[in-house]
Structures are given as C-alpha cells and as structure tokens.
Amino acid sequence: MIKKILLIGFGGFAGSVARYFVSRLNLSIDFYSVPIGTMLANVLGCYIIGLLTGIAEKSVVLTLEWRLFLMVGFCGGFTTFSSFANENLALMHSGQLLSILIYTGLSIFLGFLFVYLGYVTSNAF
C-alpha cells in the first residue's frame, strides 16, 4: 500500500510541476482573457490519459505501478479542473460572459477530442 501511495505521490509531484510550467502561458498569451495555459494543461492531460488508457487496454506495457504513477498521479496533478472552475468564477466576477463561454466550450470540446485522439493514437502501440 505504501508503494502505491508513493507512486501516486511522485507522479502527482511531476504532474503538478509540469502544470506550473504550462500554466505560465497565462502570463504571455492573451486571447479574450481566456487562461490559455490552464486550458492547454487540461487538453494535454486529456490526451495523455486517453493515450495511456488505450495502451493499457491493448497491451501489458503499462503495469499497475506505471498506471498509478502516470494516470492517477501525473495526470491528476497535471490537469486542473479546480483551477478551471476558479478562473471561470473570476471571469464571471469581472463580467466577461463571452470569455466564460469561449473558455468553457473550448475546454470541454478540446478535452473530449484529445481524450479520443490519445485513445486512437494508442493503436500505434
């Protein structure tokens, strides 16, 4: 049990650090006040977890330990739906309804698209 918790924790650490660097794009890209870095982290996280799910279903390459580290830990630390919801609240408080609609719509559509693309990509493995 301790081993599993450590695998998830180390994966979460790596995912959180990666998310920090991706989210810095929020500081350099302005598109209708949409937090691009957070959206990109969510979309990439969706792609990665879709890819890993497909690989795990089709082969034995991903052991339980690797799935815990990558899917639960890394993807859990990397994707940021709590930040997503909080940023939408901030946009709402500043009266930016169009930004909320763009950000939410693109995040959901691209998130699903990239989970699917990751899953399809796993056919190459």
Buried (B, 14 or more C-beta within 10 A) or exposed (E): EEEBEEBBBBBBEBBBEBBEEBBEBBEEEEEEBBBBBBBBBBBBBBBBBBBBBBBBEEEEEBEEEBBBBBBBBBBBBBBBEEBBEEBBEEBEEEEBEEBBEBBBEBBEEBBEBBBBBBBEBBEEE
